[in-house]
Amino acid sequence: MKTKKFRCSSFGRLMTGAALPTASRLTEAQQKELSTLLQKIVLTDKQADRRDELIAKRDTPIEPKLSEGAKTYIQEEFLKDRFDYGFRFTNRFIEKGKEVEERSIRQVGALLGYPFATKAPERYLENDFLCSSGYDWKVNKFVFDQKNVWNPSGLKLFENDKDLPIYEWQIRGYAMLINELENGTIEAGAVIRSLMNPSAELILKQARLLWVEAGNNYNEEISESFLLEVENEFDFERKFPNIADRVKIHRVDCTQEHFELIRIYVKLAQEYYNSLQSICQNVNIDEINFFKNAN
């Protein structure tokens, strides 16, 4: 069976729970508790037991293993490959992202001190673990993934971004491939969410949807005042000319330890992926034999 290579854009789903060997197994509260107990000269039996429990937990090596969520992701990948099927779609979010990508990269690049930043040419990259059709842009020792959001809430300025761990590993995957295949020296990167104006065509599509939601007929001509109202709503670049007011940057460290974790977990994922072939081949064998033997 051909070795499965996981896509940088999604393999973060199999890294759930992955921790660096140097990461503490204790929570911050547990670390403080242990520090307090270690400073005490005299301990009660209960305190001594608790100290020993925390030390044992702290010193127990982290055993890499796939989470249930990781297994679900690998199963999904296996089914896509087995049946040669992939769900493809497009929507206003994807359309906008493609339309404004180059302009967005130029603006953010200038903000970060790289006025000549530009979209990287598409190039397929692959090693023994990961693959990618390309990254958004890179400079010197940094690689970036730019996500152009539809509206202000997409910047995630005040809330936890549940997809951020996946995006962090996406950046590290890019860094690993660039360093191995392009003689790069990537040591960090960033997930960048930026808010740009959609194209006139997308604004018109959005205006049409809002026009119908307001109770008007789809085929009825949109009034000029209504269209102007929608255009103003999406004119983020006029309201905030400085990209610094329309961006959220999340820095991601990319170390050799991270790359080793990728190798460890992707290897586990590849082994689990291969085991699914046998499961699929034998999933109905008992039932088939039952009904055959009943004749």
Disulfide bonds with the S-S distance in Angstrom:
none
